[in-house]
Amino acid sequence: MSVSVIVATYNSATLALTLASLAAQDYPAELMEVIVVDDGSEPPVKLGTDTHPNTRVVRVESGWGRSNAADIGIQASTGEIIYWVDADMILFSDNVREHAKWAHFIPDAATIGEKGFVADWDLTPSQVATLVRSGGIAALWDFEALEPHWSIGVFADTDELNSTDGKNYSTHMGACATVTRSVLERAGGQDVRLHLGEDTEIAYRIWQAGGVFIPARSARAWHLG
């Protein structure tokens, strides 16, 4: 299945590192596209050399905010799987594959990746691309020693979302989450009026539209900050 990675960005200092990690994914290049949605950055976003070959920039011309930008990116995309990635993430080389594999046998899949929050880093895009390809990116920090995200507690309390307390959708957050295009369209797509909480709101509607929430614990990434 084809994957469209949507990266909404505004004056991001870490975007080039995110794009470098996307350039080093082991998912088939011809089945992956990266759409960078520039929400008014000054200076405008320019792509460096360490980017996936199917990367393009779309500049926001009307509206503002992450939901509006994501909607613009999704409308410009063609993939069967939509993958929201924040502009401060470094994805491990198998990240896209570990997300996308679920949709190949669960048509309503909506996956949530695993992220470790790191406070300090000193990396260039070229270094990121090299480390991601080699697998060395995983050794830079100790995943288990970092402060766990609150969603880990929800997974523990719900047998990895196999049971529910009625709020499983809240773990499906935009930093590293996917959904099949068919489910997203059934849910009605992004609400471009929202400027906060848009990932939780669209997750709620994905849940109502029959999305199957899956913790893709093997789809790891570093969250910078």
N, C-alpha and C positions, 0 to 999 in steps of 0.2 A: 504494500500500500504506500502511496505517496504521502509525504509529511510536509506541511507548511509551518515553519517556525516563525512566529510573530514576535518581534522585539520592539516594543514601544520605548522611545527614549527622549529625554529632554536634558541637554547639557550634561550628559553622563561622562564621568571621568574614567569609567571602567568598561565602556561599551566595546572598545577595541579588544579587550581581554575576552569578553563574552564571545565576540565574533571569531576570535582565534580558536577558541575551544570548539565552536561549531564547525570550523574549517577542518578540524581533526577528527570528526566523527567517523565511525566505521560503518554507518548506514550507507547503502548504495547512493552515490552522489546524484545519479539521475533520478532518484525517487525523493529527493529532498530539496527544498528551497528555503531561503532565509529572507524574510521581508523586514527590513528595518524601517520603522515608522518614526520619522523625525517630527516631533511635536513642537517645532519652533525653536530648535537649538540655535544658538549664536556663538560661533559661526556654525553654519549648517553642517550636518554630518557628512563626512567624506570617508569613503572606504579605504582602508589600508591594504597592504599586500597579503596579510594573513586573514583571508576571508574565504568562505565556502564559494566555489565557482558559480553557484546559483544564488548569489546574494544581490539584492537591489534595495535601493532607498526610495521610500515614498514620503514625500513632504506633506504634512497636514496643511490644508488650505483653509479649512473651516472647522470651527469648534476647538475644544481643548480638553485635555485630561486623558488618562490612560484608557478608559473605556472607549472614548471616541477614536483615539489613535488605534487601539486594537481592532475596532470595527473596520476602520479604513484599511488596515493591513489584511484582515480576513477577506474583505471584499475584493482585494487585489490578488488574493492567493488562489491556488488551484488544488491543493492537497486534499486527500481523503481524510487525513488526520490533522487537526489543528493543535499546535503546541505553543502555548504561551511561555515565553522565557523573559525574565527581567534582565535589564542591561547591567546587572552587577553579579552575574552568575558565571562560574567556570564549570562547564560540564565535563565529566569523565568521557572517555572515547566511546563507550558503549551506551551512553545515556539515551540518545534518541532511539536506538534499537530496543533497549530495555523498556522504554515507554511504548513504542509502536507495536511490539510483538503481541500485546494483549488484544488490540483491535482486529488482529488477523483471525481470531476465533471467538471473540465476543464483540459483535457489531456495535453494541451500545457502551463500549468501554470508555471510562473517564479516569485517567490515571493521575496519581500524585507522586512526585519524585521525592527522593531523600536529599536533604541539604544540610551541610555543616557550616555554621556561622564562624567566620574567621575575622579577627580584628585588624591584623597587620599583614601586609604582603608587599613584595617588591619584585614585580614581574613585568616583562615586556610582552607584547603580543607574540613575538617570535618564540620567546621562551615558553609561553603557554602552549602554543601549537606543538612544539617539540615534546614538552612534558606530557601533554594529553595523548599524543600519538604513541609515545613509549610506555604509557601507563605510570610514569613517574609522578604525575600530578597527585595521585592518591597518597603518596608518601610525604607530602609537604606538611600536612597536619594530621593529628590523630583524631579520627572521626569520633571515637568513643569518649575522648577527653573533653570534647567541646560541649557547650551548653545545649541540651536537646531542645528542639522545637516543641511547643505545646501539643502539636498534633500527634507526637509519639505516644503521649498519654492516652489520647483518644483511641489510637490503634490498639494499645494494650487493653483498654477497657472493653473493646468491641470485637476481640478476636480478629484483628486486622480488617475491620469493617464488615465481617461476616455476620455480626449481630449489630444492633443499632440502639442508640438512645434518642433517635429522632433528629440528630444534628450531624450525621456523618458528612453531609455535604460541606460543612464548614471547613473541613480539612483540605478541600480542593481549591488551592490558592494559586494565583497567577504567576508566582515566581518560577514554577516548573511543573506545569500541569497540562494534560492533553485531553481532548475529547474528539470523537469522530465527527466529521462535518455533518453527517446525517442527524445526529442527536442535537448538535448545536443549532441547526436550522429548525428542528422540531421545537427546541426551547425558545426560539425567537431571536437568537443572536444577542449581541451586546446592547445594553441600554445606554445610548450615547449621552443621556442627560446626567448620568452619575459622574461625580468627581471623586468620590470616596466609596470604599466598600464594594466596588464593582465586581471584584472576583467572587466574593461571597454571594452577591445577588445573582450572578449568572450561574454559579454552582447550584443555588437553590432551584433555579428554573431547569437546569440540566437534570437534577434529581427528579423533579416533577415530570420531566419528559421521558423518564425511564433510564437515565444514565446509570451505569453500573460502576460505582466508585471502587477503585482498586489502588491500594498502596503499592507502588512500584518501588520497593525498598532497594532493589539492585540498581536503580537509575539514580546514581549519585552525582552530586555537584557541590562545589564550594560556593557559599553565599558571601560575597565580599562586603563585610560590614555587619 
